[in-house]
């Protein structure tokens, strides 16, 4: 009996070590493995072989389009086109800064991202804590973010989702209700917005075929049929 207990304990320890190494190695987050997998990318990933990436257990991608009121990601157009050609569900995201109005940032996003049927809802990346290098930092962060989201929703017909970190959420978003969230929580399921999250960013240095360096890994809260409904604009 004692020998069996020792063997079981050794197996458990080895499993934990293996899981830890897998997470550090960038190819597996155990608690996220049961969900539909996706990535988010920007110009930092360089040239992506989208067909190879799609074949590596990836069903969707969020692609950086814009930042602030005037920055456009240099690889957005290529990534947007090639992700679709590879058969992935894809959506665009905007990195929201606290340095320009929500209206001007929405104009930047709308000017860059096409209205494509079947695209995932737009995402607003709320993590920039300031300060601003030039000019004042906005005082009504939630109000300006809502101006952005309202304008994007009016243009595309679907309410954007909110990507955020624990730090930004606790500073600005704790009282926000009625929105859908994409939560950064590395390694473990989100400990906040437990009922509201749609997407969970579970790894920030993952490795996938078709990408030469590290990449963010995400899990969609549902099956492929639910992902298709999400892409169709179904709020459920």
JOCORCOR-V58552 format. One record per backbone hydrogen bond with DSSP energy under -1.0 kcal/mol. CO is the residue of the C=O (numbers start at 1). NH is the residue of the N-H. Records with the same first field share a line. If there is no record, write none. Layout:
CO->NH, NH
This chain:
1->5
2->6
3->7
4->8
5->9
6->10
7->11
8->12
9->13
10->14
11->15
12->16
13->17
14->18
15->19
16->20
17->21
18->22
19->23
20->24
21->25
22->27
26->207
29->32
30->33
32->35
36->220
37->59
38->218
39->62
41->64
42->45
43->46
48->50
49->53
50->54
51->55
53->56
54->58
59->89
60->39
61->91
62->41
63->93
65->73
66->95
67->71
71->67
73->76
75->79
76->80
77->81
78->82
79->83
80->84
81->85
82->86
83->88
84->87
89->61
90->120
91->63
92->123
93->65, 66
94->125
95->68
98->138
101->105
102->106
103->107
104->108
105->109
106->110
107->111
109->112, 113
114->116
116->119
122->161
123->94
124->163
125->96
140->144
141->145
142->146
143->147
144->148
145->149
146->150
147->151
148->152
149->153
150->154
151->155
152->156
153->157
161->124
162->182
163->126
164->184
165->169
166->170
167->171
168->172
169->173
173->176
180->162
181->198, 199
182->164
183->201
193->197
196->181
198->221
199->183
200->219
201->185
202->187
203->217
206->215
208->211
210->49
215->206
216->40
217->202, 203
218->38
219->200
220->36, 222
223->227
224->228
225->229
226->230
227->231
228->232
229->234
230->233
